[in-house]
Amino acid sequence: MRSLIKNKKGQLEFSLITFIVVVVGLIILAPFVLKIINSFVTPFGSAVGNISTQAGENVSHIANTFVGFWDFVIIFAFLMNIILLLITAFLADTHPAWLIAYVIFAFLTMIFAPEVFSVLTKIYDSPQFALEVSQLAMVDFFRQYFGLILIGIYFISGVILYSKFRWGGQPR
């Protein structure tokens, strides 16, 4: 299955499976990237801070901005994932391809959810990444309530699908 391909016009096509892989990759790689950033930037900021306090504060500001940005990117990717799921639910009655896309997307999410959650639990509960996990507050909240969030999303999309098919063919 080709998820990121070029069409005949030279434009990239972006599929739902590619999006799932990107979201999972961002969530898993976040503590490792922050570990690398913290291991280099914090000592550098301290060393520069000994020379010039303004330079040390600037390095600290850049590091804090990067951490907040990384946390935001992961949550934004997850929200885009939810939006795509809801869009396919809304469009499921217009063409069978949307319903098939919704079923495949939901099925893949439910298959990979336990595996992703177990990997996240191992990484986020590791004492090596305690500092980095404390810097990813939104992702840690998402990890703690992962099951409830998924159930809520599928409940909402189920209500949308039910209403679209139940009242979709009736005159108004």
C-alpha positions in Angstrom: 0.0 0.0 0.0 1.5 3.3 -1.1 0.6 6.0 1.4 2.7 8.9 0.2 3.0 8.8 -3.6 3.3 11.3 -6.5 0.5 11.4 -9.0 0.9 12.1 -12.7 0.9 15.8 -12.2 3.8 15.6 -9.7 1.7 16.5 -6.7 1.9 14.5 -3.5 -1.1 12.6 -2.3 -1.5 12.3 1.5 -3.4 9.4 2.8 -4.9 8.6 6.2 -2.4 5.8 6.9 0.4 8.2 6.4 -1.2 10.6 8.9 -1.6 7.8 11.5 2.1 6.9 11.1 3.1 10.6 11.5 1.0 11.0 14.7 2.3 7.8 16.3 5.8 8.7 15.3 5.5 12.1 16.9 4.1 10.8 20.1 6.8 8.1 20.4 9.7 10.3 19.4 8.8 13.3 21.6 10.7 12.2 24.8 13.7 11.1 22.8 14.0 14.5 21.0 13.5 16.4 24.2 16.2 14.2 25.9 18.6 15.2 23.2 17.6 18.9 23.4 17.8 18.9 27.2 21.2 17.2 27.3 22.8 19.8 25.0 20.9 23.0 25.5 20.7 23.0 29.3 24.5 22.7 29.9 25.1 25.2 27.0 22.7 27.6 28.6 24.4 27.3 31.9 27.9 27.8 30.4 26.7 30.8 28.4 24.8 32.2 31.5 28.1 32.3 33.4 29.5 34.6 30.7 26.4 36.7 30.1 23.1 36.5 32.0 21.2 37.8 29.0 22.6 35.1 26.7 21.8 32.4 29.3 18.2 33.7 29.5 17.9 33.7 25.7 19.1 30.1 25.5 16.6 29.1 28.2 13.8 30.9 26.4 14.6 29.1 23.2 14.6 25.7 24.9 11.3 26.4 26.7 9.7 27.6 23.4 10.9 24.5 21.6 9.4 22.2 24.3 6.0 24.0 24.2 6.0 23.9 20.4 6.7 20.1 20.4 3.9 19.5 22.8 1.6 21.6 20.7 2.6 19.8 17.5 1.7 16.4 18.9 -1.7 17.5 20.2 -2.4 19.3 16.9 -1.6 16.2 14.9 -4.0 14.2 17.2 -6.7 16.8 16.8 -6.3 16.6 13.0 -6.7 12.9 13.2 -10.0 13.4 15.1 -11.1 15.9 12.5 -10.4 13.5 9.7 -12.3 10.8 11.4 -15.3 13.1 11.9 -15.2 14.4 8.3 -15.3 10.9 7.0 -18.2 10.2 9.3 -20.1 13.2 8.0 -19.4 12.3 4.4 -20.2 8.6 4.7 -23.6 8.9 3.2 -22.5 10.8 0.1 -20.2 8.1 -1.4 -19.3 4.6 -0.3 -15.6 5.4 -0.5 -16.0 7.7 2.6 -17.7 5.0 4.6 -14.9 2.6 3.6 -12.3 5.2 4.5 -14.0 5.7 7.9 -14.1 2.0 8.6 -10.5 1.5 7.7 -9.4 4.5 9.6 -11.3 3.5 12.7 -10.2 -0.1 12.5 -6.5 0.8 12.1 -6.8 3.2 15.0 -8.3 0.6 17.3 -5.8 -2.0 16.2 -2.8 0.2 16.9 -4.1 1.9 20.0 -3.2 -0.8 22.5 0.3 -1.2 21.0 0.9 2.6 20.9 -0.4 2.9 24.5 1.9 0.1 25.8 4.9 1.8 24.2 3.9 5.2 25.5 3.5 3.8 29.0 7.0 2.2 28.9 8.6 5.4 27.6 6.6 7.9 29.7 7.0 5.9 33.0 10.7 5.4 32.5 12.8 7.3 35.1 15.3 8.3 32.3 12.6 10.5 30.7 11.1 12.0 33.9 12.2 15.6 33.0 11.1 15.3 29.4 7.7 13.8 30.4 7.1 16.6 32.9 7.7 19.1 30.0 5.0 17.4 27.8 1.9 18.2 29.9 -0.7 17.9 27.2 0.7 14.7 25.8 0.9 13.2 29.3 -2.8 14.1 29.9 -3.7 12.5 26.5 -1.8 9.4 27.6 -3.5 9.1 30.9 -7.0 9.4 29.5 -6.3 7.7 26.1 -9.0 5.1 26.5 -11.7 7.6 27.5 -10.8 9.9 24.7 -11.0 7.2 22.1 -14.3 6.0 23.4 -15.7 9.5 23.3 -14.4 10.1 19.8 -16.0 6.9 18.5 -19.2 7.6 20.3 -19.5 11.0 18.7 -18.6 9.6 15.3 -21.1 6.8 15.8 -23.9 9.3 16.6 -22.9 11.2 13.4 -23.0 8.1 11.3 -26.3 6.9 12.8 -27.9 10.3 12.2 -26.6 10.5 8.6 -27.9 7.1 7.7 -31.1 7.2 9.7 -32.4 10.6 8.6 -30.2 11.0 5.4 -32.7 9.6 2.9 -35.9 11.1 4.4 -37.4 14.2 2.9 -37.3 17.2 5.2 
